[in-house]
Amino acid sequence: MELSGCGTALVTPFRGDGAIDEPALVRLVNSQIESGIDFLIPCGTTGEASTLSETEWLRVVELTVQTAAGRVPVFGGCTHNATSEAVAKAKKLAKMPGLTGILTANPYYNRPGQEGQYQHFRAIAGAVELPILLYNIPSRTGVNLEPATVLRLAQIPNVVGIKESSGNLGQITELIAQAPRGFKVFSGDDGMTLPVIALGGVGLVSVASNVIPAQMAQMVRAAMTGDWATARAINCKYLKLMQALFCEPSPAPVKAVLALLGRMEEHLRLPMVPVTAATRQKLQSLLGELGLV
């Protein structure tokens, strides 16, 4: 399946007792697809993957795949700072029927250099036949995946692209300019979508699309087809919401908004905690201004 356009980094809904809220996840996946989202990523940063047990992680990915039922690609989050563990997790995902590919982020905490990161990602890609989408998010992992290293990894046949969340437009420009034909560079930040696409990126992996999937999909589609007036208008209208979803550590704000909209309960797992009352009020006011409530 073609991987481009607007994808959603899905939240993982929880119940009050801490268990995964499977009906809420099914509703979320269906609403995303019905709203025009092009692909889905369960168990990434936004999905609180680091707080899930292995059984829960596999179940969230499995349920997303089953609910999507081939309508859109699904890339399962698969990250660990020990390469052997990341490889073992990737092999387990590779056995899942219907899964399109794997999203895997920089190894965190260890802070490996460029060669260490290269060897880490190469080991994961070599362990499975599924397409691999790299995920560069130095603000979370403590290390940056530099363009030269990405270009080395792009020579591996099943390394198909990268979700770039460095926030460094110069770095992203350098990567897109040198990337081999067919290697896909996605914006990993809602607010940088339009410049990344203008430079030659192929879309967005979005947090805001958990809340406004139709609008984010329309914005990306407009930019990809050169309708910049429409893309800019949508970006301007919803920019404050995109920014507000990171006013406290994510995914607390997006879960607060989804709860305010009645789409799921507002539960997170420690060490993540709900937003403050003041932030919740600000989010509710913003939703009112945008006509979403």
FIDRENTOR-583041 format. One record per residue (C-alpha): x, y, z; residue in one letter. Coordinates in Angstrom, 2 decimals. Example, Ala and Ser with C-alpha at 12.3 -4.5 7.8 and 13.67 -1.06 7.14 Angstrom:
2
X:12.30&Y:-4.50&Z:7.80&type:a
X:13.67&Y:-1.06&Z:7.14&type:s
REM end
This chain:
293
X:0.00&Y:0.00&Z:0.00&type:m
X:1.28&Y:3.49&Z:-0.85&type:e
X:2.56&Y:5.33&Z:2.21&type:l
X:2.02&Y:9.07&Z:1.95&type:s
X:-0.35&Y:11.78&Z:3.12&type:g
X:-1.58&Y:12.26&Z:6.66&type:c
X:-1.08&Y:9.52&Z:9.23&type:g
X:-2.14&Y:9.56&Z:12.86&type:t
X:0.07&Y:8.69&Z:15.82&type:a
X:-2.77&Y:7.13&Z:17.78&type:l
X:-3.37&Y:7.63&Z:21.47&type:v
X:-4.01&Y:4.51&Z:23.52&type:t
X:-7.31&Y:4.85&Z:25.40&type:p
X:-7.38&Y:3.54&Z:28.97&type:f
X:-10.23&Y:2.81&Z:31.37&type:r
X:-10.45&Y:4.03&Z:34.92&type:g
X:-9.01&Y:0.75&Z:36.20&type:d
X:-5.94&Y:1.22&Z:34.00&type:g
X:-6.81&Y:-1.40&Z:31.40&type:a
X:-6.84&Y:-0.66&Z:27.69&type:i
X:-10.23&Y:0.63&Z:26.57&type:d
X:-10.61&Y:-1.59&Z:23.51&type:e
X:-14.05&Y:-0.30&Z:22.40&type:p
X:-12.71&Y:3.28&Z:22.51&type:a
X:-9.69&Y:2.25&Z:20.43&type:l
X:-11.92&Y:0.59&Z:17.84&type:v
X:-14.09&Y:3.73&Z:17.65&type:r
X:-10.99&Y:5.89&Z:17.28&type:l
X:-9.54&Y:3.79&Z:14.45&type:v
X:-12.84&Y:3.68&Z:12.57&type:n
X:-13.38&Y:7.43&Z:12.91&type:s
X:-9.85&Y:8.12&Z:11.69&type:q
X:-10.32&Y:6.06&Z:8.55&type:i
X:-13.81&Y:7.41&Z:7.89&type:e
X:-12.41&Y:10.95&Z:8.21&type:s
X:-9.86&Y:10.39&Z:5.45&type:g
X:-6.67&Y:9.60&Z:7.35&type:i
X:-4.18&Y:7.81&Z:5.08&type:d
X:-2.35&Y:5.56&Z:7.55&type:f
X:-2.19&Y:4.76&Z:11.28&type:l
X:0.61&Y:4.32&Z:13.80&type:i
X:-0.33&Y:2.65&Z:17.09&type:p
X:2.10&Y:2.40&Z:19.99&type:c
X:4.31&Y:5.36&Z:19.23&type:g
X:5.16&Y:8.17&Z:21.63&type:t
X:1.57&Y:9.45&Z:21.59&type:t
X:0.35&Y:5.93&Z:22.31&type:g
X:2.28&Y:5.77&Z:25.62&type:e
X:4.02&Y:2.67&Z:24.31&type:a
X:6.70&Y:2.76&Z:26.98&type:s
X:4.04&Y:2.19&Z:29.66&type:t
X:2.48&Y:-0.86&Z:27.98&type:l
X:3.34&Y:-4.44&Z:28.84&type:s
X:4.42&Y:-6.61&Z:25.92&type:e
X:1.02&Y:-8.30&Z:25.87&type:t
X:-0.76&Y:-4.94&Z:25.83&type:e
X:1.55&Y:-3.55&Z:23.14&type:w
X:0.89&Y:-6.49&Z:20.85&type:l
X:-2.85&Y:-6.27&Z:21.53&type:r
X:-3.07&Y:-2.56&Z:20.67&type:v
X:-1.25&Y:-3.11&Z:17.38&type:v
X:-3.31&Y:-6.23&Z:16.63&type:e
X:-6.62&Y:-4.51&Z:17.35&type:l
X:-5.64&Y:-1.54&Z:15.19&type:t
X:-4.74&Y:-3.86&Z:12.31&type:v
X:-7.93&Y:-5.87&Z:12.70&type:q
X:-10.12&Y:-2.77&Z:12.86&type:t
X:-8.38&Y:-1.12&Z:9.91&type:a
X:-9.02&Y:-4.37&Z:7.98&type:a
X:-6.79&Y:-3.38&Z:5.09&type:g
X:-8.43&Y:-0.01&Z:4.52&type:r
X:-5.22&Y:1.93&Z:5.35&type:v
X:-1.62&Y:0.94&Z:6.11&type:p
X:-0.72&Y:0.34&Z:9.76&type:v
X:2.83&Y:0.76&Z:11.05&type:f
X:3.30&Y:-0.59&Z:14.57&type:g
X:5.58&Y:1.25&Z:16.97&type:g
X:8.58&Y:-0.88&Z:17.94&type:c
X:11.29&Y:0.89&Z:19.93&type:t
X:13.78&Y:-0.22&Z:22.55&type:h
X:17.17&Y:1.09&Z:23.64&type:n
X:18.68&Y:-2.41&Z:23.71&type:a
X:19.17&Y:-3.52&Z:20.12&type:t
X:18.58&Y:-7.19&Z:20.94&type:s
X:15.23&Y:-6.30&Z:22.54&type:e
X:14.24&Y:-4.10&Z:19.61&type:a
X:15.06&Y:-6.94&Z:17.22&type:v
X:13.05&Y:-9.43&Z:19.29&type:a
X:10.06&Y:-7.06&Z:19.34&type:k
X:10.30&Y:-6.51&Z:15.59&type:a
X:10.29&Y:-10.26&Z:14.98&type:k
X:7.09&Y:-10.58&Z:17.04&type:k
X:5.39&Y:-7.83&Z:15.06&type:l
X:6.52&Y:-9.45&Z:11.81&type:a
X:4.34&Y:-12.45&Z:12.64&type:k
X:1.18&Y:-10.32&Z:12.83&type:m
X:-1.11&Y:-10.83&Z:9.82&type:p
X:-2.05&Y:-7.64&Z:8.03&type:g
X:0.56&Y:-5.36&Z:9.59&type:l
X:2.08&Y:-3.08&Z:6.95&type:t
X:5.34&Y:-2.15&Z:8.64&type:g
X:7.26&Y:-0.99&Z:11.70&type:i
X:8.04&Y:2.46&Z:13.10&type:l
X:11.17&Y:2.47&Z:15.24&type:t
X:12.73&Y:5.42&Z:17.06&type:a
X:16.29&Y:6.25&Z:18.10&type:n
X:17.56&Y:4.09&Z:20.95&type:p
X:16.97&Y:6.24&Z:24.02&type:y
X:19.00&Y:6.87&Z:27.20&type:y
X:22.18&Y:5.15&Z:25.94&type:n
X:22.85&Y:8.13&Z:23.64&type:r
X:24.75&Y:6.20&Z:20.96&type:p
X:26.70&Y:8.01&Z:18.27&type:g
X:25.91&Y:7.87&Z:14.58&type:q
X:27.61&Y:4.52&Z:14.01&type:e
X:25.80&Y:2.99&Z:16.98&type:g
X:22.47&Y:4.22&Z:15.68&type:q
X:23.26&Y:2.93&Z:12.20&type:y
X:24.11&Y:-0.53&Z:13.54&type:q
X:20.98&Y:-0.51&Z:15.73&type:h
X:18.59&Y:0.29&Z:12.90&type:f
X:20.41&Y:-2.01&Z:10.48&type:r
X:19.98&Y:-4.91&Z:12.89&type:a
X:16.23&Y:-4.28&Z:13.15&type:i
X:15.81&Y:-3.99&Z:9.39&type:a
X:17.85&Y:-7.13&Z:8.83&type:g
X:15.74&Y:-9.17&Z:11.23&type:a
X:12.42&Y:-8.72&Z:9.38&type:v
X:11.09&Y:-8.31&Z:5.87&type:e
X:8.51&Y:-5.69&Z:6.81&type:l
X:9.04&Y:-2.08&Z:5.67&type:p
X:10.82&Y:0.02&Z:8.31&type:i
X:9.99&Y:3.66&Z:9.00&type:l
X:12.71&Y:5.36&Z:11.03&type:l
X:11.67&Y:7.83&Z:13.72&type:y
X:14.04&Y:10.62&Z:14.66&type:n
X:12.90&Y:12.38&Z:17.85&type:i
X:15.95&Y:13.69&Z:19.72&type:p
X:13.87&Y:15.67&Z:22.23&type:s
X:12.64&Y:12.34&Z:23.61&type:r
X:15.61&Y:10.05&Z:23.02&type:t
X:18.57&Y:12.32&Z:23.64&type:g
X:20.22&Y:11.58&Z:20.27&type:v
X:19.80&Y:12.96&Z:16.77&type:n
X:19.86&Y:10.80&Z:13.64&type:l
X:21.88&Y:12.89&Z:11.21&type:e
X:21.15&Y:13.05&Z:7.45&type:p
X:24.35&Y:11.21&Z:6.52&type:a
X:23.33&Y:8.28&Z:8.73&type:t
X:19.78&Y:8.27&Z:7.37&type:v
X:21.21&Y:8.16&Z:3.84&type:l
X:23.30&Y:5.12&Z:4.76&type:r
X:20.23&Y:3.42&Z:6.19&type:l
X:18.19&Y:4.34&Z:3.11&type:a
X:20.39&Y:1.93&Z:1.13&type:q
X:18.82&Y:-0.97&Z:3.05&type:i
X:15.93&Y:-2.19&Z:0.86&type:p
X:13.22&Y:-2.34&Z:3.55&type:n
X:14.12&Y:1.01&Z:5.18&type:v
X:11.48&Y:3.01&Z:3.33&type:v
X:11.38&Y:6.40&Z:5.06&type:g
X:11.59&Y:8.48&Z:8.20&type:i
X:9.32&Y:10.38&Z:10.55&type:k
X:11.42&Y:13.48&Z:11.17&type:e
X:10.68&Y:15.11&Z:14.53&type:s
X:13.97&Y:16.91&Z:15.09&type:s
X:12.34&Y:20.30&Z:14.52&type:g
X:15.45&Y:21.24&Z:12.55&type:n
X:14.26&Y:22.48&Z:9.17&type:l
X:17.82&Y:22.84&Z:7.87&type:g
X:18.52&Y:19.20&Z:8.66&type:q
X:15.26&Y:18.08&Z:7.05&type:i
X:16.04&Y:20.14&Z:3.95&type:t
X:19.46&Y:18.52&Z:3.66&type:e
X:17.95&Y:15.06&Z:3.99&type:l
X:15.20&Y:15.58&Z:1.40&type:i
X:17.68&Y:17.10&Z:-1.06&type:a
X:19.94&Y:14.03&Z:-0.92&type:q
X:17.47&Y:11.20&Z:-0.28&type:a
X:17.27&Y:8.49&Z:-2.94&type:p
X:14.21&Y:8.31&Z:-5.13&type:r
X:11.33&Y:6.66&Z:-3.29&type:g
X:12.66&Y:7.29&Z:0.22&type:f
X:9.86&Y:8.97&Z:2.14&type:k
X:10.37&Y:11.88&Z:4.53&type:v
X:7.42&Y:12.74&Z:6.78&type:f
X:7.05&Y:15.71&Z:9.07&type:s
X:6.76&Y:14.49&Z:12.63&type:g
X:5.52&Y:17.86&Z:13.85&type:d
X:2.07&Y:19.24&Z:12.96&type:d
X:3.32&Y:22.81&Z:12.86&type:g
X:6.10&Y:22.03&Z:10.35&type:m
X:3.94&Y:20.14&Z:7.88&type:t
X:3.68&Y:22.76&Z:5.15&type:l
X:7.39&Y:23.65&Z:4.92&type:p
X:8.38&Y:19.98&Z:4.94&type:v
X:5.94&Y:19.16&Z:2.12&type:i
X:7.05&Y:22.27&Z:0.20&type:a
X:10.62&Y:20.96&Z:0.38&type:l
X:9.60&Y:17.58&Z:-1.01&type:g
X:8.33&Y:15.66&Z:2.01&type:g
X:5.50&Y:13.20&Z:1.40&type:v
X:3.24&Y:13.98&Z:4.35&type:g
X:2.76&Y:14.11&Z:8.09&type:l
X:2.56&Y:11.83&Z:11.09&type:v
X:0.15&Y:13.85&Z:13.21&type:s
X:-0.91&Y:14.18&Z:16.82&type:v
X:-3.60&Y:16.78&Z:16.11&type:a
X:-5.36&Y:14.36&Z:13.76&type:s
X:-6.46&Y:12.36&Z:16.80&type:n
X:-8.78&Y:15.33&Z:17.37&type:v
X:-9.34&Y:16.82&Z:13.89&type:i
X:-8.58&Y:14.01&Z:11.43&type:p
X:-10.63&Y:15.36&Z:8.52&type:a
X:-9.09&Y:18.83&Z:8.76&type:q
X:-5.50&Y:17.59&Z:9.03&type:m
X:-6.01&Y:15.13&Z:6.17&type:a
X:-7.48&Y:17.91&Z:4.04&type:q
X:-4.58&Y:20.23&Z:4.83&type:m
X:-1.97&Y:17.64&Z:3.89&type:v
X:-3.86&Y:16.65&Z:0.74&type:r
X:-4.13&Y:20.29&Z:-0.33&type:a
X:-0.40&Y:20.86&Z:0.19&type:a
X:0.50&Y:17.67&Z:-1.65&type:m
X:-1.57&Y:18.74&Z:-4.67&type:t
X:-0.27&Y:22.30&Z:-4.72&type:g
X:-3.40&Y:23.97&Z:-3.35&type:d
X:-1.40&Y:26.14&Z:-0.99&type:w
X:-4.18&Y:28.65&Z:-0.35&type:a
X:-6.35&Y:25.93&Z:1.17&type:t
X:-3.45&Y:24.34&Z:3.03&type:a
X:-2.37&Y:27.65&Z:4.55&type:r
X:-5.92&Y:28.56&Z:5.55&type:a
X:-6.39&Y:25.28&Z:7.43&type:i
X:-2.95&Y:25.56&Z:9.02&type:n
X:-3.68&Y:29.10&Z:10.23&type:c
X:-7.10&Y:28.15&Z:11.61&type:k
X:-5.87&Y:25.20&Z:13.66&type:y
X:-2.31&Y:26.26&Z:14.51&type:l
X:-3.22&Y:27.30&Z:18.07&type:k
X:-4.76&Y:23.88&Z:18.65&type:l
X:-1.68&Y:22.12&Z:17.25&type:m
X:0.49&Y:24.14&Z:19.62&type:q
X:-1.85&Y:23.68&Z:22.60&type:a
X:-1.60&Y:19.90&Z:22.29&type:l
X:2.01&Y:20.27&Z:23.49&type:f
X:1.48&Y:22.90&Z:26.20&type:c
X:2.07&Y:20.09&Z:28.72&type:e
X:3.85&Y:16.79&Z:28.13&type:p
X:2.13&Y:14.85&Z:25.34&type:s
X:-0.19&Y:12.97&Z:25.18&type:p
X:-1.87&Y:14.55&Z:28.22&type:a
X:-3.32&Y:17.55&Z:26.31&type:p
X:-4.64&Y:15.51&Z:23.39&type:v
X:-6.28&Y:13.05&Z:25.77&type:k
X:-7.85&Y:15.96&Z:27.66&type:a
X:-9.28&Y:17.30&Z:24.40&type:v
X:-10.59&Y:13.89&Z:23.35&type:l
X:-12.30&Y:13.58&Z:26.75&type:a
X:-13.80&Y:17.07&Z:26.43&type:l
X:-15.21&Y:15.98&Z:23.06&type:l
X:-16.68&Y:12.83&Z:24.63&type:g
X:-14.63&Y:10.42&Z:22.55&type:r
X:-12.86&Y:8.61&Z:25.41&type:m
X:-12.09&Y:8.88&Z:29.11&type:e
X:-9.14&Y:11.00&Z:30.21&type:e
X:-6.80&Y:8.41&Z:31.67&type:h
X:-3.02&Y:8.20&Z:31.38&type:l
X:-0.42&Y:5.93&Z:32.89&type:r
X:2.25&Y:7.13&Z:35.26&type:l
X:4.63&Y:8.83&Z:34.91&type:p
X:2.24&Y:10.73&Z:32.60&type:m
X:-0.46&Y:12.67&Z:34.46&type:v
X:-3.56&Y:14.61&Z:33.35&type:p
X:-3.27&Y:18.29&Z:32.48&type:v
X:-3.87&Y:20.93&Z:35.12&type:t
X:-7.31&Y:22.44&Z:35.59&type:a
X:-6.06&Y:25.72&Z:34.11&type:a
X:-4.81&Y:23.98&Z:30.97&type:t
X:-8.04&Y:22.02&Z:30.64&type:r
X:-10.00&Y:25.27&Z:30.76&type:q
X:-7.76&Y:26.81&Z:28.10&type:k
X:-8.24&Y:23.76&Z:25.88&type:l
X:-12.01&Y:23.89&Z:26.32&type:q
X:-12.05&Y:27.59&Z:25.41&type:s
X:-9.98&Y:26.91&Z:22.31&type:l
X:-12.33&Y:24.14&Z:21.23&type:l
X:-15.21&Y:26.58&Z:21.59&type:g
X:-13.44&Y:29.22&Z:19.52&type:e
X:-12.89&Y:26.67&Z:16.76&type:l
X:-16.49&Y:25.50&Z:16.83&type:g
X:-15.52&Y:21.97&Z:17.79&type:l
X:-17.86&Y:21.91&Z:20.82&type:v
REM end
